[in-house]
Amino acid sequence: MTDIAGMSFEEAMKALEGVVRDLESGNVELEKSIALYEQGARLKAHCEKKLKEAEEKVAKITLGPDGQPTGTTPVEGL
């Protein structure tokens, strides 16, 4: 099994799409379906964590009179 914690958001999304595709195919044995579902849940949680981290990094750039950035302010609501 791949280390989900070390995956980028894009890698985890691609893996999650593969899990969903396999489950939707209906051609997976019950035990494997359960394992895939559990892996999908872990991948989903990882993607949500990565999105939350990205949201927390989003900042509003404050420009000074000369048009140059003077600092950053966290975006409201994040």
mmCIF file of the C-alpha atoms, coordinates in Angstrom:
data_MODEL
# 
_entry.id   MODEL 
# 
loop_
_atom_site.group_PDB 
_atom_site.id 
_atom_site.type_symbol 
_atom_site.label_atom_id 
_atom_site.label_alt_id 
_atom_site.label_comp_id 
_atom_site.label_asym_id 
_atom_site.label_entity_id 
_atom_site.label_seq_id 
_atom_site.pdbx_PDB_ins_code 
_atom_site.Cartn_x 
_atom_site.Cartn_y 
_atom_site.Cartn_z 
_atom_site.occupancy 
_atom_site.B_iso_or_equiv 
_atom_site.pdbx_formal_charge 
_atom_site.auth_seq_id 
_atom_site.auth_comp_id 
_atom_site.auth_asym_id 
_atom_site.auth_atom_id 
_atom_site.pdbx_PDB_model_num 
ATOM 1  C CA . MET A 1 1  ? 0.000   0.000  0.000   1.00 0.00 ? 1  MET A CA 1 
ATOM 2  C CA . THR A 1 2  ? 1.212   3.494  -0.806  1.00 0.00 ? 2  THR A CA 1 
ATOM 3  C CA . ASP A 1 3  ? 2.028   5.911  2.014   1.00 0.00 ? 3  ASP A CA 1 
ATOM 4  C CA . ILE A 1 4  ? -0.968  8.245  1.787   1.00 0.00 ? 4  ILE A CA 1 
ATOM 5  C CA . ALA A 1 5  ? 0.552   10.795 4.188   1.00 0.00 ? 5  ALA A CA 1 
ATOM 6  C CA . GLY A 1 6  ? 3.406   11.359 1.741   1.00 0.00 ? 6  GLY A CA 1 
ATOM 7  C CA . MET A 1 7  ? 1.127   11.927 -1.263  1.00 0.00 ? 7  MET A CA 1 
ATOM 8  C CA . SER A 1 8  ? 0.528   15.285 -2.843  1.00 0.00 ? 8  SER A CA 1 
ATOM 9  C CA . PHE A 1 9  ? -3.077  16.428 -3.206  1.00 0.00 ? 9  PHE A CA 1 
ATOM 10 C CA . GLU A 1 10 ? -2.997  15.553 -6.901  1.00 0.00 ? 10 GLU A CA 1 
ATOM 11 C CA . GLU A 1 11 ? -1.590  12.079 -6.286  1.00 0.00 ? 11 GLU A CA 1 
ATOM 12 C CA . ALA A 1 12 ? -4.199  11.382 -3.616  1.00 0.00 ? 12 ALA A CA 1 
ATOM 13 C CA . MET A 1 13 ? -7.037  12.610 -5.853  1.00 0.00 ? 13 MET A CA 1 
ATOM 14 C CA . LYS A 1 14 ? -5.852  10.388 -8.702  1.00 0.00 ? 14 LYS A CA 1 
ATOM 15 C CA . ALA A 1 15 ? -5.664  7.400  -6.354  1.00 0.00 ? 15 ALA A CA 1 
ATOM 16 C CA . LEU A 1 16 ? -9.115  8.211  -4.960  1.00 0.00 ? 16 LEU A CA 1 
ATOM 17 C CA . GLU A 1 17 ? -10.540 8.395  -8.480  1.00 0.00 ? 17 GLU A CA 1 
ATOM 18 C CA . GLY A 1 18 ? -9.074  4.939  -9.142  1.00 0.00 ? 18 GLY A CA 1 
ATOM 19 C CA . VAL A 1 19 ? -10.684 3.560  -5.985  1.00 0.00 ? 19 VAL A CA 1 
ATOM 20 C CA . VAL A 1 20 ? -14.056 5.014  -6.948  1.00 0.00 ? 20 VAL A CA 1 
ATOM 21 C CA . ARG A 1 21 ? -13.737 3.636  -10.471 1.00 0.00 ? 21 ARG A CA 1 
ATOM 22 C CA . ASP A 1 22 ? -12.918 0.160  -9.141  1.00 0.00 ? 22 ASP A CA 1 
ATOM 23 C CA . LEU A 1 23 ? -15.804 0.210  -6.670  1.00 0.00 ? 23 LEU A CA 1 
ATOM 24 C CA . GLU A 1 24 ? -18.280 1.474  -9.255  1.00 0.00 ? 24 GLU A CA 1 
ATOM 25 C CA . SER A 1 25 ? -17.263 -1.231 -11.724 1.00 0.00 ? 25 SER A CA 1 
ATOM 26 C CA . GLY A 1 26 ? -18.911 -3.869 -9.560  1.00 0.00 ? 26 GLY A CA 1 
ATOM 27 C CA . ASN A 1 27 ? -16.215 -6.353 -10.546 1.00 0.00 ? 27 ASN A CA 1 
ATOM 28 C CA . VAL A 1 28 ? -14.468 -6.393 -7.179  1.00 0.00 ? 28 VAL A CA 1 
ATOM 29 C CA . GLU A 1 29 ? -14.834 -9.137 -4.593  1.00 0.00 ? 29 GLU A CA 1 
ATOM 30 C CA . LEU A 1 30 ? -16.481 -8.196 -1.297  1.00 0.00 ? 30 LEU A CA 1 
ATOM 31 C CA . GLU A 1 31 ? -13.304 -8.307 0.808   1.00 0.00 ? 31 GLU A CA 1 
ATOM 32 C CA . LYS A 1 32 ? -11.412 -6.196 -1.715  1.00 0.00 ? 32 LYS A CA 1 
ATOM 33 C CA . SER A 1 33 ? -14.351 -3.779 -1.905  1.00 0.00 ? 33 SER A CA 1 
ATOM 34 C CA . ILE A 1 34 ? -14.162 -3.270 1.850   1.00 0.00 ? 34 ILE A CA 1 
ATOM 35 C CA . ALA A 1 35 ? -10.404 -2.658 1.685   1.00 0.00 ? 35 ALA A CA 1 
ATOM 36 C CA . LEU A 1 36 ? -10.873 -0.232 -1.223  1.00 0.00 ? 36 LEU A CA 1 
ATOM 37 C CA . TYR A 1 37 ? -13.588 1.622  0.666   1.00 0.00 ? 37 TYR A CA 1 
ATOM 38 C CA . GLU A 1 38 ? -11.291 1.982  3.692   1.00 0.00 ? 38 GLU A CA 1 
ATOM 39 C CA . GLN A 1 39 ? -8.454  3.209  1.469   1.00 0.00 ? 39 GLN A CA 1 
ATOM 40 C CA . GLY A 1 40 ? -10.835 5.647  -0.206  1.00 0.00 ? 40 GLY A CA 1 
ATOM 41 C CA . ALA A 1 41 ? -11.857 7.026  3.179   1.00 0.00 ? 41 ALA A CA 1 
ATOM 42 C CA . ARG A 1 42 ? -8.191  7.580  4.094   1.00 0.00 ? 42 ARG A CA 1 
ATOM 43 C CA . LEU A 1 43 ? -7.506  9.234  0.734   1.00 0.00 ? 43 LEU A CA 1 
ATOM 44 C CA . LYS A 1 44 ? -10.539 11.487 1.131   1.00 0.00 ? 44 LYS A CA 1 
ATOM 45 C CA . ALA A 1 45 ? -9.414  12.554 4.603   1.00 0.00 ? 45 ALA A CA 1 
ATOM 46 C CA . HIS A 1 46 ? -5.917  13.273 3.267   1.00 0.00 ? 46 HIS A CA 1 
ATOM 47 C CA . CYS A 1 47 ? -7.307  15.388 0.421   1.00 0.00 ? 47 CYS A CA 1 
ATOM 48 C CA . GLU A 1 48 ? -9.484  17.332 2.868   1.00 0.00 ? 48 GLU A CA 1 
ATOM 49 C CA . LYS A 1 49 ? -6.439  17.947 5.085   1.00 0.00 ? 49 LYS A CA 1 
ATOM 50 C CA . LYS A 1 50 ? -4.386  19.180 2.125   1.00 0.00 ? 50 LYS A CA 1 
ATOM 51 C CA . LEU A 1 51 ? -7.199  21.521 1.052   1.00 0.00 ? 51 LEU A CA 1 
ATOM 52 C CA . LYS A 1 52 ? -7.493  22.899 4.590   1.00 0.00 ? 52 LYS A CA 1 
ATOM 53 C CA . GLU A 1 53 ? -3.743  23.521 4.693   1.00 0.00 ? 53 GLU A CA 1 
ATOM 54 C CA . ALA A 1 54 ? -3.917  25.322 1.353   1.00 0.00 ? 54 ALA A CA 1 
ATOM 55 C CA . GLU A 1 55 ? -6.850  27.462 2.508   1.00 0.00 ? 55 GLU A CA 1 
ATOM 56 C CA . GLU A 1 56 ? -4.895  28.475 5.579   1.00 0.00 ? 56 GLU A CA 1 
ATOM 57 C CA . LYS A 1 57 ? -2.012  29.635 3.388   1.00 0.00 ? 57 LYS A CA 1 
ATOM 58 C CA . VAL A 1 58 ? -4.153  31.752 1.102   1.00 0.00 ? 58 VAL A CA 1 
ATOM 59 C CA . ALA A 1 59 ? -3.472  35.370 1.891   1.00 0.00 ? 59 ALA A CA 1 
ATOM 60 C CA . LYS A 1 60 ? -4.668  38.701 0.627   1.00 0.00 ? 60 LYS A CA 1 
ATOM 61 C CA . ILE A 1 61 ? -1.774  40.759 -0.712  1.00 0.00 ? 61 ILE A CA 1 
ATOM 62 C CA . THR A 1 62 ? -1.778  44.347 0.489   1.00 0.00 ? 62 THR A CA 1 
ATOM 63 C CA . LEU A 1 63 ? -0.280  46.777 -2.012  1.00 0.00 ? 63 LEU A CA 1 
ATOM 64 C CA . GLY A 1 64 ? 1.343   50.041 -0.988  1.00 0.00 ? 64 GLY A CA 1 
ATOM 65 C CA . PRO A 1 65 ? 1.038   53.367 -2.835  1.00 0.00 ? 65 PRO A CA 1 
ATOM 66 C CA . ASP A 1 66 ? 3.906   52.344 -5.113  1.00 0.00 ? 66 ASP A CA 1 
ATOM 67 C CA . GLY A 1 67 ? 2.048   49.174 -6.154  1.00 0.00 ? 67 GLY A CA 1 
ATOM 68 C CA . GLN A 1 68 ? 4.468   46.907 -4.336  1.00 0.00 ? 68 GLN A CA 1 
ATOM 69 C CA . PRO A 1 69 ? 3.337   44.307 -1.811  1.00 0.00 ? 69 PRO A CA 1 
ATOM 70 C CA . THR A 1 70 ? 3.601   45.599 1.747   1.00 0.00 ? 70 THR A CA 1 
ATOM 71 C CA . GLY A 1 71 ? 2.556   42.415 3.500   1.00 0.00 ? 71 GLY A CA 1 
ATOM 72 C CA . THR A 1 72 ? -0.051  39.745 3.652   1.00 0.00 ? 72 THR A CA 1 
ATOM 73 C CA . THR A 1 73 ? -3.272  39.478 5.562   1.00 0.00 ? 73 THR A CA 1 
ATOM 74 C CA . PRO A 1 74 ? -5.113  36.216 6.030   1.00 0.00 ? 74 PRO A CA 1 
ATOM 75 C CA . VAL A 1 75 ? -8.265  35.992 3.953   1.00 0.00 ? 75 VAL A CA 1 
ATOM 76 C CA . GLU A 1 76 ? -11.392 36.375 6.056   1.00 0.00 ? 76 GLU A CA 1 
ATOM 77 C CA . GLY A 1 77 ? -13.361 33.231 6.684   1.00 0.00 ? 77 GLY A CA 1 
ATOM 78 C CA . LEU A 1 78 ? -10.453 30.818 6.311   1.00 0.00 ? 78 LEU A CA 1 
# 
